[in-house]
């Protein structure tokens, strides 16, 4: 078992799962050597700030694009709350991911269920 940890910062504060996942994947691709198969990846957020905190922006940052993405994601969450979590999904989730159709339950020798 081998655990690796890397850190990065994003340009602007965000609540966007898509922005966080994209940045995490960029970091992972840049740092991981593919010498072992991957079992799981965890993303941890630090230095969090309240949502209503004013943002410090840079001259060349595409703030409009980020705000547009945040509005889109709020709409998606509203639809999911109203019609259910599977009412709107990312297209990649419709691909054959070769995952088992049901949760697999494993009983350990100690009696623990995983």
Secondary structure, DSSP 4 states (H G I P E B T S, - for coil): ----------SS----HHHHHHHHHHHHHHH---SS----------S---TTSPPP--TT--HHHHHHHHHHHHHHHHHHHHH-TTSS--GGGGS-----SS----B-TTS-B-
